[in-house]
Structures are given as structure tokens and as C-alpha cells.
Amino acid sequence: MIFADTLTKGNYGGLLLTAALLGAMMFANLFSEVKKFSPISLATQNAALISGIISPHELLLSVTITVAGIFIFIMFSIIVFRAKRI
């Protein structure tokens, strides 16, 4: 959301861009090949993780991709914000 807010100028542009990205990730999560590395699977498989149906090791790739994505988007936000004229 921080990156989307830095890219857009309007009040709701960042929210709409974030919602569109979330919708695209939820649609992609419908396919079983994507579930193993999708950040959405961290939210959808939490009950299975707590009950012991899946092990934390199975979600390690999703956690790694999520942390890397957060870091990359924050870095891009800083770069774009520095280049913007206020």
C-alpha cells in the first residue's frame, strides 16, 4: 500500500491499486501450482498450520517471498518518493 500510494496522486488511487493487486493474487491462488509460493497462502492456511495439518516448513517459501516483496516494495517506495516533486 505504501508503494501504491507513492505511485498515485489521488486519495484513493493507492487503495484501488492495492485492491487490484490483492484480487489478482487471490485469483492466482486458485491454481494449485501457485499456492506453494503465494503470499495469500499465509492467510488462507493459518488454521491448518495451527492444527498441525501442515508443517511450518511447507510455508517457508511463501514467507521468504513475502519478506522479500515487502523489502523490495519499501525500497522502490523510497526511490520513487525521493524522485517526486512535492
C-alpha positions in Angstrom: 0.0 0.0 0.0 2.9 2.4 0.7 4.3 1.8 -2.8 0.8 2.2 -4.4 0.3 5.4 -2.5 3.7 6.7 -3.7 2.8 6.0 -7.3 -0.6 7.6 -7.4 -1.6 11.2 -6.9 -5.2 10.8 -5.8 -6.6 9.9 -2.4 -8.0 6.5 -3.4 -5.5 5.5 -6.1 -3.3 3.6 -3.7 -6.2 1.8 -2.2 -7.6 0.8 -5.6 -4.2 -0.3 -6.8 -3.7 -2.4 -3.7 -7.1 -3.9 -4.0 -6.4 -4.8 -7.7 -3.1 -6.5 -6.7 -4.8 -8.4 -3.9 -7.6 -9.5 -6.3 -5.0 -10.7 -8.8 -3.1 -12.6 -6.2 -6.4 -14.2 -4.9 -7.3 -15.3 -8.4 -3.8 -16.7 -9.0 -4.1 -18.6 -5.7 -7.0 -20.6 -7.2 -4.4 -22.7 -9.1 -2.6 -25.3 -7.1 0.8 -24.6 -8.7 0.8 -21.1 -7.3 -0.3 -22.0 -3.8 3.1 -23.1 -2.7 4.7 -19.7 -3.2 1.8 -17.3 -2.9 1.8 -14.8 0.0 -2.0 -15.3 0.1 -1.5 -18.9 1.3 -0.1 -17.5 4.6 -3.5 -16.1 5.4 -5.6 -19.0 4.0 -3.6 -21.8 5.5 -3.3 -20.5 9.1 -5.9 -22.8 10.6 -4.2 -25.8 9.0 -0.8 -24.7 10.4 -2.2 -24.2 13.9 -4.0 -27.6 13.9 -0.9 -29.4 12.7 -2.2 -30.5 9.3 0.7 -28.7 7.5 4.2 -28.0 8.9 5.8 -24.6 9.1 8.5 -25.9 6.6 5.8 -26.1 3.9 5.2 -22.4 4.1 8.8 -21.3 4.2 8.9 -20.4 0.5 5.8 -18.2 1.0 7.3 -16.5 4.0 10.6 -15.9 2.1 8.8 -14.4 -0.9 6.6 -12.2 1.3 9.5 -10.8 3.3 11.5 -10.2 0.1 8.4 -8.5 -1.5 8.0 -6.2 1.5 11.6 -5.2 1.4 11.6 -4.6 -2.4 8.4 -2.6 -2.3 9.7 -0.4 0.5 12.9 0.2 -1.3 11.0 1.1 -4.5 8.8 3.4 -2.5 11.8 5.3 -1.1 13.3 5.6 -4.6 10.0 6.9 -6.1 9.3 9.2 -3.2 12.8 10.8 -3.5 12.3 11.4 -7.2 8.9 13.0 -6.7 8.4 16.8 -6.5 6.2 17.8 -3.6 
